[in-house]
């Protein structure tokens, strides 16, 4: 699981990017539509920042900012730690743990090509758990 390369994990991702001039509401709507917890902020093709669901909560809502009038540039994280697509999920998890964040952009030569999150690490564990639940349910049905 953790030895999987990031290229494999992000292979079918359609990354979510927005310019820094986009509003927080635009970002929130795009994240909700794509069912993701973050958006990469770009200038051209280059990564300039990241905006996450936690940023929306702490930097916008808790601060009383207007999501329609607040541009992402005012609330995004600019000093983004990234990881190269050739690295493993385990390496990404170490970065997330050490940095105290839940998302890490995957880049190649400074250009975003994907995003990994804590959810990616949990996906295989969740699938195993769901399989075990199904087996237990079938066993209970069989014993009745």
C-alpha positions as CSV (number, residue, x, y, z in Angstrom):
1,X,0.0,0.0,0.0
2,X,2.5,2.7,1.2
3,X,5.1,1.5,-1.3
4,X,2.9,2.5,-4.2
5,X,4.3,5.2,-6.4
6,X,2.4,8.5,-6.6
7,X,2.3,8.3,-10.3
8,X,0.1,5.2,-9.9
9,X,-2.2,6.9,-7.4
10,X,-2.7,10.1,-9.4
11,X,-2.8,8.3,-12.8
12,X,-6.5,9.0,-13.4
13,X,-6.9,12.2,-11.5
14,X,-8.2,15.4,-13.0
15,X,-6.5,18.0,-11.0
16,X,-8.4,21.0,-9.7
17,X,-6.6,24.3,-10.3
18,X,-7.7,27.9,-10.0
19,X,-6.0,31.3,-10.4
20,X,-5.3,33.3,-7.3
21,X,-7.9,35.9,-8.3
22,X,-10.7,33.3,-8.0
23,X,-13.0,33.9,-5.0
24,X,-13.2,31.6,-2.0
25,X,-16.8,30.8,-3.0
26,X,-15.7,29.7,-6.5
27,X,-13.1,27.5,-4.9
28,X,-15.6,26.0,-2.5
29,X,-18.1,25.3,-5.2
30,X,-15.4,23.7,-7.4
31,X,-14.1,21.5,-4.5
32,X,-17.7,20.4,-3.7
33,X,-18.4,19.6,-7.4
34,X,-15.2,17.6,-7.7
35,X,-15.6,16.0,-4.2
36,X,-12.1,17.1,-3.2
37,X,-10.7,18.8,-0.1
38,X,-8.3,21.2,-1.8
39,X,-7.5,23.3,-4.9
40,X,-4.1,24.1,-6.3
41,X,-3.6,27.8,-7.1
42,X,-1.7,28.3,-10.3
43,X,-0.2,31.1,-12.4
44,X,0.0,29.8,-15.9
45,X,1.0,26.2,-15.3
46,X,3.2,26.9,-12.2
47,X,2.0,26.1,-8.7
48,X,1.7,29.2,-6.5
49,X,-0.3,28.0,-3.6
50,X,-2.9,25.7,-2.1
51,X,-6.3,26.3,-0.6
52,X,-8.0,23.6,1.5
53,X,-11.3,23.0,3.3
54,X,-9.5,23.8,6.6
55,X,-8.4,27.1,5.1
56,X,-12.0,27.8,4.3
57,X,-13.0,27.0,7.8
58,X,-10.2,28.8,9.8
59,X,-9.1,31.6,7.5
60,X,-12.4,32.6,6.0
61,X,-15.4,31.5,8.1
62,X,-13.9,31.8,11.5
63,X,-12.3,35.1,10.5
64,X,-15.6,36.5,9.3
65,X,-14.5,37.1,5.7
66,X,-16.9,37.3,2.8
67,X,-16.3,34.3,0.6
68,X,-17.6,36.2,-2.5
69,X,-15.3,39.1,-2.0
70,X,-12.2,37.2,-0.7
71,X,-9.7,36.2,-3.4
72,X,-7.8,33.0,-2.9
73,X,-4.6,35.0,-2.9
74,X,-5.6,36.4,0.5
75,X,-6.1,33.1,2.2
76,X,-4.1,30.5,0.4
77,X,-0.9,28.8,1.6
78,X,1.9,30.1,-0.5
79,X,4.9,28.2,0.9
80,X,3.6,24.9,-0.5
81,X,5.6,21.7,0.2
82,X,5.3,19.5,-2.8
83,X,6.3,16.0,-3.7
84,X,7.6,14.5,-7.0
85,X,5.5,12.0,-8.8
86,X,8.3,9.4,-8.7
87,X,8.1,9.2,-4.9
88,X,6.0,6.7,-2.9
89,X,2.8,7.2,-0.9
90,X,4.9,6.4,2.2
91,X,7.1,9.4,1.5
92,X,4.1,11.6,0.9
93,X,2.6,10.4,4.3
94,X,5.9,11.3,6.0
95,X,5.8,14.8,4.5
96,X,2.2,15.3,5.6
97,X,2.9,14.1,9.1
98,X,6.1,16.1,9.5
99,X,4.4,19.2,8.1
100,X,1.1,18.8,9.9
101,X,-1.1,18.9,6.7
102,X,-3.5,16.6,5.0
103,X,-2.8,17.3,1.3
104,X,0.4,17.5,-0.7
105,X,0.5,18.6,-4.4
106,X,2.4,16.2,-6.7
107,X,4.5,18.1,-9.2
108,X,6.9,17.5,-12.1
109,X,9.3,20.4,-12.7
110,X,7.1,22.7,-10.6
111,X,4.0,21.9,-12.6
112,X,1.1,20.3,-10.6
113,X,0.2,16.8,-12.0
114,X,-1.9,15.5,-9.0
115,X,-2.8,15.7,-5.4
116,X,-2.4,13.1,-2.6
117,X,-4.2,13.2,0.7
118,X,-4.6,11.3,3.8
119,X,-7.7,9.8,2.2
120,X,-5.5,8.2,-0.5
121,X,-3.7,6.3,2.2
122,X,-6.9,5.2,3.9
123,X,-8.6,4.1,0.7
124,X,-7.1,0.6,0.6
125,X,-7.6,0.2,4.3
126,X,-11.3,1.2,3.9
127,X,-11.7,-1.2,1.0
128,X,-10.3,-4.0,3.1
129,X,-12.6,-3.1,6.0
130,X,-15.7,-3.1,3.7
131,X,-14.7,-6.5,2.3
132,X,-14.4,-7.9,5.9
133,X,-17.8,-6.4,6.8
134,X,-19.4,-8.1,3.7
135,X,-17.8,-11.4,4.7
136,X,-19.2,-11.1,8.2
137,X,-22.7,-10.1,6.9
138,X,-22.7,-13.2,4.6
139,X,-21.5,-15.4,7.5
140,X,-24.3,-14.1,9.7
141,X,-26.9,-14.7,6.9
142,X,-25.6,-18.2,6.4
143,X,-25.8,-19.1,10.1
144,X,-29.5,-18.0,10.4
